[in-house]
Amino acid sequence: MNRIAIRSVALLLLLTGITTMQPAVAAKAVDGHHYIVFQVSDDNPVTQGLALNNAVNMQKALGQDNVTIEIVAYGPGLSLLTRQNAQAERVQSLAMQDITFSACGNTMKAVEKKTGKVPQLTEGVKVVSAGVERIVELQEKGYAYIRP
């Protein structure tokens, strides 16, 4: 970036009142309780299985009562949360074991527009307006972010 561009950006930041960058929120246990969000944006069955395994392993390691886990799927990763996925029964079972599954509403609309059909989600999966937005919300609340 040349000097004129750097000065322009600096002036813009000063004029808008932005003088410091806020550090990212660090994930930490709150009163011994851990918060974790897993991103699934890949339709690769190995990656999807890895996300489920990681979530189960975290529950085992930390204790089911000591951890809140949410798996957010968007884009091609939405397939993990559909009834047609080979992992559908496992997703349903894990949802009953206090793992939250969130499907991206934007992706669902895009699939419906492309195919004419709404994706059929596995029982226990909730829909959020936007998967990426949900991940950001959770990170702002202190959730640790993991992308297998």
Summary of the structure (lengths in Angstrom):
residues: 148
radius of gyration: 18.9
end to end distance: 34.1
largest distance: 58.3
contacts: 421
relative contact order: 0.19
helix: 48%
strand: 21%
